[in-house]
Amino acid sequence: MIKKPLILLFLSFCFVSAFAQTQKPPLHGKHWMAITGKPLGATAGAMIFNQGGNAIDASCAMLAAVCTMWDVLSWGGETQALIYNPKTGKVIAINAMGIAPTGATVDFFKEKGMAYPPEFGPLAATTPGTPGGLMTMLAEYGTMSLEQILAPAMEMAKGYPIEAQTANMIERNKDKIKEWPYSKKVFLPHLGEEREAPYPGEVFVQEDLYQTLKKLVDTEKAALAAGKSRKEAIYAAYERFYKGDIAAEIVRGAREQGGLFTMEDFAKWKVKIEEPLKVNYKGIDVYKLQEWTQGPALLQSLNILENFDLKSMGYNSANYINTVYQSMSLAFSDRDFYYGDPDFSPKSPMKGLLSKEYAKDRAKLIKEKNDPEIGPGDPYPFQGETNPFKHLLVNRKEALVYDRPELPIQGLDDPFLDHFLAGTTSIQAADAEGWVVSITPSGGWIPATIAGNTGVGMSQRMQSFVLDERLNPFNVLEPGKRPRVTLTPSMALKDGKPFLSFAVQGGDTQDQDLLQLFLNIVEFGMTVQEATEAANIHNYQIQSSFGAHESKPGSITLNNQVPAWVRKDLQNRGYKPNMLERTSGPLNAIWFDWKHGTFWGGSSNHGEDYGIAW
């Protein structure tokens, strides 16, 4: 006779087997939720929540932690965020993207024989944005001190067990790292041995970075002791980073290694708190950062897709994939030609680009078969103006770079694919008070050039500028200008309340994955965890924002789960598929269950992303 506990165990197993539809469980929380690219990063957010911090405090702690862990970014990179403020009911945009330094001109790089600024090294660097972005968010919307927020990161800088992914990335890139003396000192503790990088699980120490963060905390403490407010004390630390001895050492270290930074570049840079852009899709307001990011391409895609009955096509049917692929080609070709820093002239025609009428006109171009010639449209008539760049559109194809479009992508190690998937991390946080945060920070990824004795890895974002106005007259390199980046947090509101907060790792695939996550939930009724794991497609007809900025018209990544008959149908429509096991991002998201007053969290099964909730 089987004992009762064993019967219950068996029935429990059957229940889980019958109803579990995802490889990772959904997160459920009532008080708070913290999700980011590494388990230790999520733990840092949980620590702050447990100390009484709000979602801003927790997201800043997670940002500091993942920067310290080199989760495809460092402290010298850039931070972009959307914040829902429950006190105003508004979504706020944080622009903490660095700028091109003095001397970074088109002629400077062309004289070096470069078609674009380089991928790596000090000449790839924009000014650091992440420290300023973190301190601005904390000062304006947080509740805790900088000392409290940086405590987990500072403990990690003193030494933490490094995970295999980062340790092995250092080892793979060690030859490049050896070109820069300060990087070699930090990353290669076993110099001269067979393995020169840290071993997985080894305690990785960053003393220079610890001292840099300690200087910020010491400055805050001194300001508080002098009677300054919490906010004023945090901004005192901000000033030290951008105008004091920290800035001086970063500038010295960068210039010693061939960089262009000046103290004036640091002093004149400011974090911008902006109005986000938005469109309404079937009653849901979707928010993205302005056109210095690729974010509006998702908004354009939604406007185009609103003209089709996607639900009736069926999830990942050949018709659905064909329609979504071409909508992205249309939107991203506009991204590639019309997006750039709105602080500089010419101004991007965003009113026309985001108009429903323009989208309807573009939707007419979607055909039964893929069109490899899809290019930028003309949004100017849709804002009552004449396009001043028609002459550039005529000659644009001569400036484009194609990476052997007749050849399919050669697996995960294909350098072309590597450029498109060039990673970052993402951060999602929400609390019971109503604060919601979506962040996509990046820059300073391995192999990074560390600037002097600061432990700060410099950004590589300059490569996203163009040097030929035929490619994009709005994104031509100038000193003081922000490059058009791929970084793109997302947020959606329904009936004036948070509906979905979502972001993803990646490069040019970010808004492709985010678009499909949104459609998975809105059109196909998936739970947020199902949507983060679902089989996405990737479009390589668009121009890469990295390296040589290639494109591969018609190339498409499909998930291994896509049936053979769908694959064959797509091949007959002119697509060249490559198949991968996991194609979900990795996506992180929070869905708001207003009926029950709870949060649902989703964290993709693609990489090391992780969430904690309570």
C-alpha positions as CSV (number, residue, x, y, z in Angstrom):
1,M,0.0,0.0,0.0
2,I,1.3,3.5,-1.0
3,K,1.6,5.9,1.9
4,K,-0.4,9.0,1.7
5,P,2.6,11.5,1.5
6,L,3.9,9.7,-1.6
7,I,0.5,9.9,-3.2
8,L,0.3,13.6,-2.6
9,L,3.8,14.0,-3.9
10,F,2.9,12.1,-7.1
11,L,-0.3,14.1,-7.6
12,S,1.7,17.3,-7.0
13,F,4.2,16.3,-9.7
14,C,1.4,15.5,-12.1
15,F,-0.2,18.9,-11.5
16,V,3.1,20.7,-12.2
17,S,3.7,18.6,-15.3
18,A,0.3,19.3,-16.6
19,F,0.3,23.1,-16.0
20,A,3.9,24.3,-16.1
21,Q,4.3,26.0,-19.5
22,T,7.6,27.8,-19.0
23,Q,11.1,26.8,-18.2
24,K,11.4,29.4,-15.4
25,P,8.5,30.1,-13.0
26,P,6.8,33.5,-13.2
27,L,7.6,35.9,-10.3
28,H,4.7,37.0,-8.1
29,G,4.9,39.9,-5.7
30,K,2.7,42.2,-3.7
31,H,5.2,44.6,-2.2
32,W,8.1,44.9,-4.6
33,M,9.9,43.3,-7.6
34,A,13.5,43.4,-8.7
35,I,14.8,41.9,-12.0
36,T,18.1,42.3,-13.7
37,G,20.8,40.6,-15.8
38,K,22.6,38.7,-13.0
39,P,21.4,36.9,-9.8
40,L,23.7,38.9,-7.6
41,G,22.4,42.1,-9.2
42,A,18.9,41.2,-8.3
43,T,20.0,40.3,-4.8
44,A,21.4,43.9,-4.4
45,G,18.0,45.2,-5.3
46,A,16.3,42.9,-2.9
47,M,18.6,44.1,-0.1
48,I,17.6,47.7,-0.7
49,F,13.9,46.9,-0.8
50,N,14.3,45.0,2.5
51,Q,15.9,48.1,4.0
52,G,12.8,50.1,3.1
53,G,13.9,51.6,-0.2
54,N,11.6,52.3,-3.1
55,A,11.9,51.0,-6.7
56,I,14.2,53.9,-7.6
57,D,16.6,53.1,-4.7
58,A,16.5,49.4,-5.6
59,S,17.1,50.0,-9.3
60,C,20.0,52.2,-8.6
61,A,21.5,49.5,-6.4
62,M,21.1,47.0,-9.1
63,L,22.6,49.3,-11.6
64,A,25.7,49.8,-9.4
65,A,26.0,46.1,-8.8
66,V,25.8,45.0,-12.5
67,C,28.3,47.8,-13.5
68,T,30.7,46.4,-10.9
69,M,30.1,42.8,-12.2
70,W,30.9,43.9,-15.8
71,D,27.5,42.5,-16.9
72,V,28.2,43.8,-20.4
73,L,28.7,47.3,-19.0
74,S,30.9,49.3,-16.6
75,W,30.8,52.5,-14.7
76,G,32.0,54.5,-17.7
77,G,29.1,53.5,-19.8
78,E,25.6,55.0,-20.4
79,T,22.2,54.7,-18.7
80,Q,18.8,55.2,-20.2
81,A,15.6,54.9,-18.1
82,L,11.8,55.3,-18.0
83,I,10.2,56.0,-14.7
84,Y,6.6,56.0,-13.8
85,N,6.0,58.6,-11.0
86,P,2.8,57.6,-9.0
87,K,2.7,61.1,-7.5
88,T,2.1,62.7,-10.9
89,G,0.8,59.8,-13.0
90,K,3.5,60.6,-15.6
91,V,6.3,58.7,-17.3
92,I,9.7,60.4,-17.1
93,A,12.6,59.8,-19.4
94,I,16.2,59.8,-18.1
95,N,18.9,60.6,-20.7
96,A,22.3,59.7,-19.3
97,M,24.0,59.1,-22.6
98,G,27.5,60.4,-22.9
99,I,28.7,62.8,-25.6
100,A,31.4,62.7,-28.2
101,P,34.6,64.4,-26.8
102,T,36.4,67.4,-28.0
103,G,38.4,66.5,-31.1
104,A,36.1,63.7,-32.2
105,T,35.2,64.9,-35.7
106,V,34.5,63.3,-39.0
107,D,37.8,64.5,-40.4
108,F,39.7,63.0,-37.4
109,F,38.5,59.5,-38.0
110,K,38.6,59.7,-41.8
111,E,42.2,60.8,-41.7
112,K,42.9,57.6,-39.8
113,G,41.3,55.6,-42.7
114,M,38.2,54.7,-40.7
115,A,34.7,54.4,-42.2
116,Y,33.3,54.6,-38.6
117,P,34.7,55.3,-35.2
118,P,36.4,52.1,-33.8
119,E,34.6,49.3,-31.9
120,F,37.1,49.2,-29.0
121,G,39.7,51.3,-27.2
122,P,39.8,54.9,-25.9
123,L,38.7,56.4,-29.3
124,A,35.5,54.5,-29.0
125,A,34.5,56.3,-25.8
126,T,31.8,58.8,-25.1
127,T,31.9,60.6,-21.7
128,P,30.6,58.4,-18.8
129,G,26.9,58.7,-18.3
130,T,26.0,56.0,-15.8
131,P,27.3,57.6,-12.6
132,G,25.4,60.8,-13.4
133,G,22.3,58.9,-14.4
134,L,22.4,56.9,-11.2
135,M,22.9,59.8,-8.9
136,T,20.3,62.0,-10.7
137,M,17.6,59.3,-10.4
138,L,18.5,58.7,-6.7
139,A,18.6,62.4,-5.8
140,E,15.4,63.3,-7.6
141,Y,13.2,60.3,-7.0
142,G,14.8,58.0,-4.4
143,T,14.7,58.0,-0.7
144,M,18.0,56.6,0.5
145,S,21.6,57.9,0.7
146,L,24.2,57.2,-1.9
147,E,26.2,55.3,0.8
148,Q,23.3,52.9,1.3
149,I,22.8,52.4,-2.5
150,L,26.4,51.8,-3.3
151,A,27.1,49.5,-0.3
152,P,26.4,46.2,-2.2
153,A,28.5,47.3,-5.2
154,M,31.4,48.5,-2.9
155,E,31.3,45.1,-1.1
156,M,31.5,43.4,-4.5
157,A,34.4,45.7,-5.6
158,K,36.3,44.5,-2.5
159,G,35.9,41.0,-3.9
160,Y,33.0,38.8,-5.1
161,P,33.0,35.3,-6.7
162,I,33.0,36.0,-10.4
163,E,30.5,34.0,-12.5
164,A,31.7,31.8,-15.4
165,Q,30.2,33.9,-18.1
166,T,32.2,37.1,-17.3
167,A,35.4,35.2,-16.3
168,N,35.4,33.3,-19.6
169,M,34.7,36.5,-21.6
170,I,37.8,38.0,-20.0
171,E,39.8,35.0,-21.0
172,R,38.6,35.0,-24.6
173,N,39.4,38.7,-24.9
174,K,42.7,38.7,-23.0
175,D,44.9,39.6,-26.0
176,K,42.9,42.8,-26.6
177,I,42.9,43.6,-22.9
178,K,46.7,43.4,-22.8
179,E,46.8,46.4,-25.1
180,W,45.7,48.7,-22.2
181,P,47.8,48.7,-19.1
182,Y,45.1,49.6,-16.6
183,S,42.7,47.0,-18.0
184,K,45.4,44.4,-17.8
185,K,46.0,45.2,-14.2
186,V,42.4,44.7,-13.3
187,F,41.2,41.8,-15.5
188,L,44.2,39.5,-15.6
189,P,45.2,38.5,-12.1
190,H,47.1,35.4,-13.4
191,L,49.2,37.2,-16.0
192,G,51.8,34.8,-17.6
193,E,49.9,31.7,-16.7
194,E,48.0,29.5,-19.2
195,R,44.7,31.0,-18.0
196,E,45.3,34.7,-17.2
197,A,41.7,35.7,-16.4
198,P,40.0,34.9,-13.1
199,Y,38.6,31.4,-12.7
200,P,34.8,31.0,-12.4
201,G,34.0,31.3,-8.7
202,E,37.3,33.0,-7.9
203,V,37.1,36.1,-5.7
204,F,37.5,39.0,-8.2
205,V,38.9,42.2,-6.5
206,Q,38.7,45.7,-8.0
207,E,40.5,48.0,-5.5
208,D,40.7,51.0,-7.8
209,L,37.0,50.9,-8.4
210,Y,36.3,50.5,-4.6
211,Q,38.4,53.7,-4.0
212,T,36.5,55.6,-6.7
213,L,33.1,54.7,-5.2
214,K,34.4,55.4,-1.7
215,K,35.3,59.0,-2.8
216,L,31.7,59.5,-3.9
217,V,30.4,58.3,-0.5
218,D,33.0,60.3,1.4
219,T,31.9,63.4,-0.5
220,E,28.3,62.7,0.4
221,K,29.1,62.2,4.0
222,A,31.0,65.5,4.2
223,A,28.1,67.4,2.6
224,L,25.6,65.9,5.1
225,A,27.9,66.8,8.0
226,A,28.0,70.3,6.6
227,G,24.2,70.5,6.8
228,K,23.3,69.7,3.2
229,S,20.1,67.9,2.4
230,R,20.1,64.3,1.1
231,K,19.6,65.6,-2.4
232,E,22.3,68.2,-2.2
233,A,24.8,65.7,-0.7
234,I,24.2,63.3,-3.6
235,Y,24.8,66.1,-6.1
236,A,28.0,67.0,-4.3
237,A,29.2,63.5,-5.1
238,Y,28.0,64.0,-8.7
239,E,30.1,67.2,-8.9
240,R,33.2,65.4,-7.7
241,F,32.8,62.7,-10.3
242,Y,32.4,65.1,-13.2
243,K,34.5,68.1,-12.1
244,G,36.9,66.9,-9.4
245,D,39.7,64.5,-8.9
246,I,37.8,61.5,-10.3
247,A,37.2,63.3,-13.6
248,A,40.8,64.4,-13.7
249,E,42.1,60.8,-13.3
250,I,39.7,59.5,-16.0
251,V,40.8,62.2,-18.4
252,R,44.4,61.6,-17.7
253,G,44.1,57.8,-18.0
254,A,42.1,58.1,-21.2
255,R,44.5,60.6,-22.9
256,E,47.5,58.5,-21.8
257,Q,46.1,55.7,-23.9
258,G,45.2,57.8,-26.9
259,G,41.7,59.1,-25.9
260,L,40.3,62.5,-26.5
261,F,38.5,63.4,-23.3
262,T,39.0,66.8,-21.7
263,M,37.9,68.2,-18.3
264,E,35.6,70.6,-20.2
265,D,33.8,67.6,-21.8
266,F,33.1,66.2,-18.3
267,A,32.1,69.6,-16.8
268,K,29.6,70.6,-19.5
269,W,27.8,67.2,-19.7
270,K,24.5,67.0,-17.9
271,V,21.9,64.3,-17.4
272,K,18.7,65.3,-19.1
273,I,15.2,64.6,-17.7
274,E,13.0,64.4,-20.8
275,E,9.5,63.9,-22.1
276,P,9.3,60.4,-23.6
277,L,7.7,59.7,-27.0
278,K,4.5,57.6,-27.1
279,V,1.9,56.1,-29.4
280,N,-1.4,54.4,-28.6
281,Y,-1.9,50.8,-29.7
282,K,-5.4,49.5,-29.3
283,G,-6.0,51.5,-26.1
284,I,-2.5,51.0,-24.6
285,D,-0.1,54.0,-24.4
286,V,3.4,52.7,-25.2
287,Y,6.4,54.9,-24.1
288,K,9.9,55.1,-25.5
289,L,12.9,57.4,-25.2
290,Q,13.4,60.1,-27.8
291,E,15.1,59.6,-31.2
292,W,18.6,59.6,-29.9
293,T,17.7,56.0,-29.2
294,Q,16.2,53.4,-31.6
295,G,13.1,53.3,-29.3
296,P,10.7,55.2,-31.7
297,A,11.2,52.3,-34.2
298,L,9.1,50.1,-31.9
299,L,6.4,52.8,-31.9
300,Q,6.5,53.1,-35.6
301,S,6.3,49.3,-35.9
302,L,3.2,49.2,-33.7
303,N,1.6,52.0,-35.8
304,I,2.2,49.9,-39.0
305,L,1.0,46.6,-37.4
306,E,-2.2,48.2,-36.2
307,N,-3.3,48.0,-39.8
308,F,-3.3,44.2,-39.8
309,D,-5.3,41.6,-37.9
310,L,-2.3,39.9,-36.3
311,K,-4.4,37.6,-34.0
312,S,-6.2,36.0,-36.9
313,M,-2.8,35.1,-38.6
314,G,-1.8,33.0,-35.6
315,Y,1.3,33.3,-33.4
316,N,4.5,32.7,-35.5
317,S,2.6,31.6,-38.6
318,A,4.3,32.3,-41.9
319,N,1.9,35.2,-42.5
320,Y,2.5,36.7,-39.1
321,I,6.3,36.4,-39.3
322,N,6.3,37.9,-42.8
323,T,4.2,40.9,-41.6
324,V,6.2,41.5,-38.5
325,Y,9.5,41.2,-40.3
326,Q,8.6,43.7,-43.0
327,S,7.1,46.1,-40.5
328,M,10.4,46.1,-38.7
329,S,12.3,46.6,-41.9
330,L,10.2,49.6,-42.7
331,A,10.5,51.2,-39.2
332,F,14.2,50.4,-38.8
333,S,15.1,51.8,-42.2
334,D,13.6,55.1,-41.0
335,R,15.6,54.7,-37.8
336,D,18.8,54.3,-39.8
337,F,18.2,57.5,-41.8
338,Y,16.2,59.9,-39.6
339,Y,17.1,59.3,-36.0
340,G,19.7,61.4,-34.1
341,D,20.4,63.7,-31.2
342,P,17.5,66.2,-31.0
343,D,19.9,68.8,-29.4
344,F,21.6,69.2,-32.8
345,S,20.4,70.3,-36.2
346,P,18.9,69.0,-38.3
347,K,15.9,68.0,-36.2
348,S,14.4,64.5,-36.8
349,P,10.9,64.6,-38.4
350,M,9.3,62.8,-35.4
351,K,5.8,64.2,-35.8
352,G,5.6,62.7,-39.3
353,L,7.4,59.5,-38.4
354,L,5.0,58.7,-35.5
355,S,1.8,59.7,-37.3
356,K,-0.8,57.1,-37.9
357,E,-1.2,58.4,-41.5
358,Y,2.4,57.8,-42.3
359,A,2.2,54.3,-40.8
360,K,-0.8,53.5,-42.9
361,D,1.1,54.6,-46.0
362,R,4.1,52.5,-45.1
363,A,1.9,49.5,-44.3
364,K,0.9,49.4,-48.0
365,L,4.4,48.3,-48.8
366,I,4.2,45.0,-47.0
367,K,3.9,42.3,-49.6
368,E,3.4,38.5,-49.7
369,K,7.2,38.1,-50.3
370,N,10.0,40.0,-48.6
371,D,11.3,43.1,-50.3
372,P,15.1,43.3,-49.8
373,E,15.0,46.8,-51.2
374,I,12.8,48.3,-48.5
375,G,14.4,51.7,-47.5
376,P,13.5,54.9,-45.6
377,G,10.2,56.6,-46.4
378,D,9.4,60.3,-46.6
379,P,7.6,61.4,-43.4
380,Y,7.9,65.2,-44.1
381,P,4.6,65.5,-46.0
382,F,2.9,64.0,-42.9
383,Q,4.0,67.0,-40.9
384,G,3.3,69.5,-43.6
385,E,6.9,70.0,-44.8
386,T,9.2,69.2,-47.7
387,N,12.0,66.7,-47.2
388,P,15.3,68.5,-47.4
389,F,17.3,65.2,-47.7
390,K,15.7,63.6,-50.8
391,H,19.0,64.0,-52.6
392,L,20.7,61.9,-49.9
393,L,18.0,59.2,-50.1
394,V,18.7,58.8,-53.8
395,N,22.5,58.1,-53.2
396,R,22.1,56.3,-49.9
397,K,22.5,52.7,-51.3
398,E,26.0,53.6,-52.5
399,A,27.1,54.1,-48.9
400,L,25.5,51.0,-47.4
401,V,27.6,47.9,-46.5
402,Y,26.3,44.4,-47.1
403,D,27.8,41.4,-45.4
404,R,27.6,38.8,-48.2
405,P,23.8,38.8,-48.2
406,E,23.7,35.7,-50.4
407,L,25.2,33.7,-47.5
408,P,23.1,32.6,-44.5
409,I,24.3,33.3,-41.0
410,Q,26.8,30.8,-39.9
411,G,25.6,29.9,-36.4
412,L,26.2,31.6,-33.0
413,D,29.9,32.4,-33.7
414,D,29.1,34.3,-36.9
415,P,30.8,37.8,-36.4
416,F,27.9,39.4,-38.2
417,L,25.4,37.9,-35.8
418,D,27.7,38.9,-32.9
419,H,27.5,42.6,-33.8
420,F,23.7,42.5,-33.9
421,L,23.4,40.7,-30.6
422,A,26.1,42.8,-28.8
423,G,24.7,42.8,-25.3
424,T,24.0,45.1,-22.4
425,T,21.8,44.4,-19.4
426,S,18.3,45.4,-18.3
427,I,16.8,46.4,-15.0
428,Q,13.1,46.3,-13.9
429,A,11.7,47.4,-10.6
430,A,8.3,48.2,-9.1
431,D,7.0,48.8,-5.6
432,A,3.7,49.0,-3.7
433,E,3.7,52.8,-3.7
434,G,3.5,52.7,-7.4
435,W,7.0,53.6,-8.6
436,V,8.0,51.6,-11.7
437,V,11.5,51.7,-13.3
438,S,12.7,50.3,-16.7
439,I,16.4,50.8,-17.4
440,T,18.7,49.7,-20.3
441,P,22.2,50.6,-19.3
442,S,25.3,49.7,-21.3
443,G,28.8,50.6,-22.4
444,G,32.2,49.7,-21.1
445,W,31.7,46.0,-21.9
446,I,34.6,43.5,-22.0
447,P,37.1,44.1,-23.6
448,A,37.0,47.6,-22.0
449,T,39.7,50.2,-21.7
450,I,39.9,51.2,-18.1
451,A,40.7,54.9,-17.6
452,G,43.7,55.3,-15.3
453,N,43.6,54.2,-11.7
454,T,39.8,54.5,-11.3
455,G,38.6,51.0,-12.2
456,V,36.2,52.7,-14.6
457,G,35.8,51.0,-18.0
458,M,35.1,53.5,-20.8
459,S,32.2,53.3,-23.2
460,Q,32.4,52.0,-26.8
461,R,29.4,53.9,-28.0
462,M,31.1,56.2,-30.5
463,Q,30.9,53.5,-33.1
464,S,27.2,54.2,-33.4
465,F,27.8,57.5,-35.1
466,V,28.2,57.8,-38.9
467,L,30.8,59.7,-40.8
468,D,28.9,59.8,-44.1
469,E,25.7,62.0,-44.2
470,R,24.3,59.8,-47.0
471,L,23.8,57.1,-44.3
472,N,22.1,59.4,-41.8
473,P,22.3,63.2,-41.8
474,F,20.9,63.3,-38.3
475,N,23.6,61.1,-36.7
476,V,26.8,62.5,-38.2
477,L,29.6,62.7,-35.6
478,E,30.2,66.1,-33.9
479,P,31.9,66.9,-30.6
480,G,29.3,67.3,-27.8
481,K,26.8,65.2,-29.6
482,R,25.1,62.0,-28.4
483,P,25.2,59.0,-30.8
484,R,22.0,57.3,-31.9
485,V,22.0,54.3,-29.7
486,T,20.3,51.0,-29.6
487,L,19.5,51.2,-25.8
488,T,15.7,51.3,-25.3
489,P,13.8,50.7,-22.1
490,S,10.0,50.4,-22.5
491,M,6.8,51.1,-20.5
492,A,3.1,50.8,-21.3
493,L,0.1,52.3,-19.5
494,K,-3.5,51.3,-19.8
495,D,-6.4,53.4,-18.4
496,G,-3.7,55.7,-17.0
497,K,-2.1,53.0,-14.9
498,P,1.1,50.9,-15.4
499,F,0.3,47.9,-17.6
500,L,3.8,46.6,-18.6
501,S,7.4,47.6,-17.9
502,F,9.9,45.8,-20.1
503,A,13.5,45.8,-21.4
504,V,16.0,43.5,-23.0
505,Q,19.7,42.8,-23.5
506,G,21.0,43.0,-27.1
507,G,21.9,45.5,-29.7
508,D,19.9,46.1,-32.9
509,T,17.6,43.2,-31.8
510,Q,16.4,45.0,-28.7
511,D,13.3,46.7,-30.1
512,Q,12.6,43.6,-32.3
513,D,12.4,41.5,-29.1
514,L,10.4,44.1,-27.2
515,L,7.9,44.5,-30.0
516,Q,7.2,40.7,-30.0
517,L,7.0,40.5,-26.2
518,F,4.3,43.3,-26.3
519,L,2.4,41.5,-29.1
520,N,2.7,38.2,-27.3
521,I,0.9,39.6,-24.3
522,V,-1.6,42.0,-26.1
523,E,-2.5,40.0,-29.2
524,F,-2.0,36.4,-28.0
525,G,-2.8,36.5,-24.3
526,M,0.5,35.1,-23.0
527,T,1.5,35.5,-19.4
528,V,4.5,37.7,-18.9
529,Q,6.8,34.7,-18.3
530,E,5.5,32.9,-21.3
531,A,6.1,36.1,-23.4
532,T,9.7,36.4,-22.2
533,E,10.5,32.8,-23.2
534,A,8.5,32.8,-26.4
535,A,10.2,32.1,-29.8
536,N,11.0,35.4,-31.4
537,I,12.4,36.2,-34.8
538,H,15.3,38.5,-35.6
539,N,15.6,40.7,-38.7
540,Y,19.0,41.5,-40.2
541,Q,17.8,43.5,-43.2
542,I,18.3,46.6,-41.0
543,Q,21.7,48.3,-40.7
544,S,23.8,47.2,-37.8
545,S,24.7,50.0,-35.3
546,F,28.0,48.4,-34.6
547,G,31.3,47.5,-36.2
548,A,31.1,48.0,-40.0
549,H,27.4,48.6,-39.9
550,E,26.5,45.8,-42.2
551,S,23.1,44.5,-43.2
552,K,22.0,41.1,-44.6
553,P,18.6,41.6,-46.5
554,G,16.2,38.7,-46.0
555,S,18.3,37.0,-43.3
556,I,16.1,35.9,-40.4
557,T,16.7,34.0,-37.1
558,L,14.0,31.5,-36.3
559,N,13.6,29.4,-33.2
560,N,14.1,25.7,-33.5
561,Q,10.4,25.3,-32.5
562,V,9.2,26.9,-35.7
563,P,7.8,24.0,-37.8
564,A,9.5,22.9,-41.0
565,W,6.5,23.8,-43.1
566,V,6.6,27.4,-41.8
567,R,10.3,27.6,-42.5
568,K,9.8,26.3,-46.1
569,D,7.0,28.8,-46.6
570,L,9.3,31.6,-45.5
571,Q,12.1,30.4,-47.8
572,N,9.6,30.5,-50.7
573,R,8.9,34.2,-49.7
574,G,12.6,35.1,-50.1
575,Y,13.9,34.6,-46.5
576,K,17.2,33.0,-45.5
577,P,16.6,31.5,-42.1
578,N,19.1,30.4,-39.5
579,M,17.9,28.4,-36.5
580,L,18.7,28.9,-32.9
581,E,17.6,27.1,-29.7
582,R,16.7,30.2,-27.7
583,T,15.6,33.5,-29.4
584,S,13.8,35.3,-26.5
585,G,16.1,38.2,-25.9
586,P,16.8,37.8,-22.9
587,L,13.7,39.8,-22.0
588,N,12.8,41.1,-18.5
589,A,9.3,42.5,-17.7
590,I,6.8,43.3,-15.1
591,W,3.0,43.0,-15.7
592,F,0.6,44.8,-13.4
593,D,-2.4,42.8,-12.2
594,W,-4.8,45.5,-11.0
595,K,-7.6,43.1,-10.4
596,H,-5.6,41.5,-7.5
597,G,-3.2,44.3,-6.7
598,T,-0.1,42.2,-7.5
599,F,2.9,42.1,-9.8
600,W,3.7,39.4,-12.3
601,G,7.4,39.2,-13.3
602,G,8.9,37.6,-16.3
603,S,12.6,36.9,-16.8
604,S,13.7,35.0,-19.9
605,N,15.3,31.6,-20.0
606,H,17.8,32.9,-22.5
607,G,20.7,34.0,-20.3
608,E,21.6,34.7,-16.7
609,D,18.8,37.2,-16.0
610,Y,17.1,36.8,-12.6
611,G,14.4,38.3,-10.5
612,I,13.3,38.4,-6.9
613,A,9.9,39.5,-5.6
614,W,8.0,39.8,-2.3
